[in-house]
Amino acid sequence: METIDAILLGIVQGITEFLPVSSSGHLQIAKELLGVRIEENLTFDVLMHAGTVLSTVVILRSEIAGLVRGLFTPRFNEEKAYVLKLLLSMIPIGIVGLLFMDRINRMLESPAILLIVGAMLLLTAGLLAFADRSKARRRERISYRDAFIIGIAQACAAMPGLSRSGSTIATGLLLGNRKEAVARFSFLMVLAPIIGQTLLDVLDAGGLPAAGIGALPLAAGFAASFVTGCLACKFMLGIVRRGRLLWFALYCAAAGTAAILSYLL
């Protein structure tokens, strides 16, 4: 892998992890365009995910610090309740990861992967458009029920091309929660699944293997993923607050159509 390829893939990972346009779908498209099979290099994959995890921690550091402080108080408080809601939201993706991840990984190797990605991007577009046009409500706190339903949306987004952030944010808005609260919950709830999946991949591989690419592409991919992840996370929080999801719906519709046409033609 060339350094420029690593930088481009890191940028795609960092941006699309937070924007509601599907990171998995865009990575598949980028892989096809660049002729790079990133799933064959676990070390590179781990570093790109580490970049986006670190960017989330940096941008939401005050919220994370508040939750950590709240966990070490003797009484049950809002911080502990919030952490319980985050844990509740992770149950569905945990079940999907244990029972269906092998099938999903095989799907990524399907000759029809662009068709699948295109269809899921169109579904993402529909969800975003529907949420954008839904009646705005101002529920300040996400309930336990809503946390679990948002978690189900995240589990469905294991399908390549179905945006995780798009699905969870749209679901939270349709349930009547405040926009900024939904965005922050969506970004925080993904930390443990990303870290957990990465650790499982490493364990399945018998440890982190020696990189098949040089140190410079690895460092460049990590840096690109981290920097663009910080920018995308902060940008997306502002976009959701202003309620402008329709542009992402239009983009996903165009990208999904292009992916399907490229497969058919």
C-alpha positions as CSV (number, residue, x, y, z in Angstrom):
1,M,0.0,0.0,0.0
2,E,1.3,3.4,-0.9
3,T,1.4,6.3,1.6
4,I,-1.1,8.3,-0.5
5,D,-3.5,5.3,-0.5
6,A,-3.2,5.1,3.3
7,I,-3.9,8.8,3.7
8,L,-7.0,8.6,1.4
9,L,-8.4,5.6,3.2
10,G,-7.7,7.3,6.6
11,I,-9.6,10.4,5.4
12,V,-12.5,8.2,4.2
13,Q,-12.6,6.4,7.5
14,G,-12.4,9.5,9.7
15,I,-15.0,11.5,7.8
16,T,-17.6,8.8,7.2
17,E,-17.4,7.3,10.7
18,F,-19.3,10.3,11.9
19,L,-21.1,11.7,8.9
20,P,-24.4,9.8,8.2
21,V,-23.1,8.3,4.9
22,S,-21.8,4.9,5.9
23,S,-18.1,4.3,6.6
24,S,-18.2,0.7,5.6
25,G,-19.9,1.4,2.3
26,H,-17.5,4.2,1.4
27,L,-14.5,2.1,2.4
28,Q,-15.7,-0.6,0.1
29,I,-16.1,1.9,-2.7
30,A,-12.7,3.5,-2.0
31,K,-11.1,0.0,-1.9
32,E,-12.5,-0.8,-5.3
33,L,-11.3,2.5,-6.7
34,L,-7.8,2.3,-5.3
35,G,-7.4,-1.5,-5.7
36,V,-6.5,-2.0,-2.0
37,R,-7.9,-4.8,0.1
38,I,-7.6,-3.2,3.6
39,E,-9.3,-6.2,5.3
40,E,-6.2,-8.2,4.5
41,N,-4.1,-6.0,6.8
42,L,-5.4,-6.2,10.4
43,T,-2.8,-3.8,11.7
44,F,-3.8,-1.0,9.3
45,D,-7.5,-1.6,10.1
46,V,-6.9,-1.5,13.8
47,L,-4.9,1.8,13.6
48,M,-7.7,3.5,11.5
49,H,-10.3,2.5,14.0
50,A,-8.0,3.7,16.8
51,G,-7.8,7.1,15.1
52,T,-11.6,7.5,15.0
53,V,-11.9,6.3,18.6
54,L,-9.3,8.8,19.8
55,S,-11.0,11.6,17.8
56,T,-14.3,10.8,19.6
57,V,-12.6,10.9,23.0
58,V,-10.9,14.2,22.2
59,I,-14.1,16.0,20.9
60,L,-16.3,14.6,23.7
61,R,-13.7,14.7,26.4
62,S,-15.8,16.9,28.8
63,E,-18.8,14.5,28.5
64,I,-16.6,11.4,29.0
65,A,-14.8,13.0,32.0
66,G,-18.2,13.9,33.5
67,L,-19.4,10.3,33.1
68,V,-16.2,8.9,34.6
69,R,-16.5,11.2,37.6
70,G,-20.1,10.3,38.1
71,L,-19.3,6.6,38.2
72,F,-17.1,7.1,41.3
73,T,-19.7,8.8,43.4
74,P,-21.5,6.7,46.0
75,R,-25.1,7.5,45.0
76,F,-27.0,6.7,41.8
77,N,-26.9,9.8,39.6
78,E,-27.6,10.9,36.1
79,E,-24.1,9.9,35.0
80,K,-24.6,6.3,36.1
81,A,-28.0,6.2,34.5
82,Y,-26.5,7.5,31.2
83,V,-23.8,4.8,31.3
84,L,-26.4,2.2,31.9
85,K,-28.3,3.5,28.8
86,L,-25.1,3.3,26.8
87,L,-24.6,-0.3,27.9
88,L,-28.2,-1.2,27.1
89,S,-27.8,0.3,23.6
90,M,-24.8,-2.0,23.0
91,I,-26.6,-5.3,23.6
92,P,-28.1,-5.6,20.1
93,I,-24.8,-5.0,18.3
94,G,-23.2,-7.4,20.7
95,I,-25.7,-10.1,19.7
96,V,-25.2,-9.4,16.0
97,G,-21.5,-9.5,16.4
98,L,-21.5,-12.9,18.1
99,L,-24.1,-14.5,15.8
100,F,-23.9,-12.9,12.4
101,M,-20.5,-11.2,12.0
102,D,-19.0,-14.1,10.0
103,R,-21.9,-13.9,7.5
104,I,-21.5,-10.1,7.3
105,N,-17.8,-10.5,6.6
106,R,-18.5,-13.0,3.9
107,M,-20.9,-10.5,2.4
108,L,-18.1,-8.0,2.0
109,E,-16.3,-10.5,-0.3
110,S,-19.4,-11.0,-2.4
111,P,-19.1,-10.1,-6.1
112,A,-22.4,-8.1,-5.6
113,I,-21.0,-6.0,-2.7
114,L,-21.5,-2.7,-4.7
115,L,-25.1,-3.7,-5.3
116,I,-25.6,-4.4,-1.6
117,V,-23.8,-1.1,-0.5
118,G,-25.9,0.8,-3.0
119,A,-29.2,-0.5,-1.7
120,M,-28.2,0.2,1.9
121,L,-27.1,3.7,1.0
122,L,-30.6,4.3,-0.5
123,L,-32.1,3.0,2.7
124,T,-29.9,5.4,4.6
125,A,-31.1,8.2,2.4
126,G,-34.7,7.4,3.1
127,L,-34.1,7.3,6.9
128,L,-32.4,10.7,6.9
129,A,-35.0,12.3,4.7
130,F,-37.8,11.0,6.9
131,A,-36.0,12.2,10.1
132,D,-35.3,15.6,8.6
133,R,-39.0,16.1,7.8
134,S,-40.3,14.7,11.1
135,K,-41.9,17.1,13.6
136,A,-39.2,18.5,16.0
137,R,-39.6,17.6,19.6
138,R,-37.4,18.5,22.6
139,R,-37.2,15.6,25.0
140,E,-34.0,16.3,26.9
141,R,-33.1,12.9,28.3
142,I,-32.9,9.7,26.3
143,S,-35.0,7.0,28.0
144,Y,-33.9,3.4,28.6
145,R,-36.5,2.3,26.0
146,D,-35.2,4.7,23.4
147,A,-31.6,3.7,24.2
148,F,-32.4,0.1,23.4
149,I,-34.3,1.0,20.2
150,I,-31.3,3.2,19.1
151,G,-29.1,0.2,19.8
152,I,-31.2,-1.9,17.5
153,A,-30.7,0.7,14.8
154,Q,-27.0,0.4,15.4
155,A,-27.1,-3.4,15.1
156,C,-29.0,-3.1,11.7
157,A,-26.2,-0.8,10.5
158,A,-23.8,-3.7,10.6
159,M,-25.0,-4.2,7.1
160,P,-22.4,-2.6,4.7
161,G,-23.7,0.6,3.3
162,L,-26.3,1.3,6.0
163,S,-24.9,4.3,8.0
164,R,-24.4,3.7,11.7
165,S,-24.6,7.3,12.7
166,G,-27.3,8.0,10.2
167,S,-29.4,5.1,11.5
168,T,-28.9,5.9,15.2
169,I,-29.4,9.7,14.9
170,A,-32.5,9.3,12.6
171,T,-34.0,6.8,15.0
172,G,-33.3,9.0,18.0
173,L,-34.9,12.0,16.3
174,L,-38.0,10.0,15.2
175,L,-38.4,8.9,18.9
176,G,-38.7,12.6,19.8
177,N,-35.3,13.2,21.5
178,R,-33.4,16.5,21.3
179,K,-31.1,16.7,18.3
180,E,-27.8,17.4,20.2
181,A,-28.5,14.8,22.8
182,V,-29.1,12.2,20.1
183,A,-25.9,13.0,18.3
184,R,-23.7,12.8,21.4
185,F,-25.4,9.6,22.5
186,S,-24.8,8.2,19.0
187,F,-21.1,9.0,19.0
188,L,-20.5,7.8,22.6
189,M,-22.4,4.5,22.1
190,V,-20.1,3.4,19.3
191,L,-16.9,3.5,21.4
192,A,-17.2,0.1,23.1
193,P,-18.4,-1.8,20.0
194,I,-15.5,-0.5,17.9
195,I,-13.0,-1.3,20.6
196,G,-14.6,-4.7,21.3
197,Q,-14.7,-5.7,17.6
198,T,-11.1,-4.7,17.2
199,L,-10.0,-6.7,20.1
200,L,-12.0,-9.7,18.8
201,D,-10.3,-9.4,15.4
202,V,-6.9,-9.3,17.1
203,L,-7.7,-12.3,19.3
204,D,-9.0,-14.3,16.3
205,A,-5.8,-13.5,14.4
206,G,-3.7,-14.7,17.3
207,G,-2.4,-11.3,18.1
208,L,-1.6,-8.2,16.1
209,P,0.4,-9.4,13.1
210,A,3.4,-7.6,11.6
211,A,2.2,-5.0,9.2
212,G,2.3,-5.9,5.6
213,I,2.9,-2.2,4.8
214,G,5.6,0.2,5.9
215,A,5.6,2.3,9.1
216,L,5.0,5.5,7.1
217,P,1.7,4.4,5.5
218,L,0.5,3.1,8.9
219,A,1.3,6.4,10.6
220,A,-0.2,8.4,7.8
221,G,-3.4,6.4,7.8
222,F,-3.7,6.8,11.6
223,A,-3.1,10.5,11.5
224,A,-5.5,11.1,8.6
225,S,-8.2,9.1,10.4
226,F,-7.7,11.0,13.6
227,V,-7.6,14.5,12.2
228,T,-10.5,14.1,9.8
229,G,-12.4,12.2,12.6
230,C,-12.1,15.2,14.9
231,L,-13.3,17.6,12.2
232,A,-16.2,15.3,11.2
233,C,-17.3,14.7,14.8
234,K,-17.4,18.4,15.6
235,F,-19.0,19.3,12.3
236,M,-21.7,16.6,12.6
237,L,-22.7,17.8,16.1
238,G,-23.3,21.3,14.6
239,I,-25.2,19.9,11.6
240,V,-27.6,17.8,13.7
241,R,-28.1,20.8,16.1
242,R,-29.2,22.8,13.1
243,G,-31.3,20.0,11.7
244,R,-29.8,19.9,8.2
245,L,-29.9,16.2,7.4
246,L,-31.6,16.4,4.0
247,W,-28.3,17.2,2.2
248,F,-26.8,13.9,3.5
249,A,-29.9,12.1,2.4
250,L,-29.5,13.5,-1.1
251,Y,-25.8,12.5,-1.1
252,C,-26.5,9.0,0.0
253,A,-29.2,8.6,-2.6
254,A,-26.7,9.8,-5.3
255,A,-23.9,7.6,-4.0
256,G,-26.2,4.6,-3.7
257,T,-27.5,5.0,-7.2
258,A,-24.0,5.3,-8.6
259,A,-22.9,2.2,-6.7
260,I,-25.8,0.2,-8.1
261,L,-25.2,1.5,-11.7
262,S,-21.5,0.7,-11.5
263,Y,-22.4,-2.9,-10.5
264,L,-25.1,-3.3,-13.2
265,L,-23.0,-1.7,-16.0
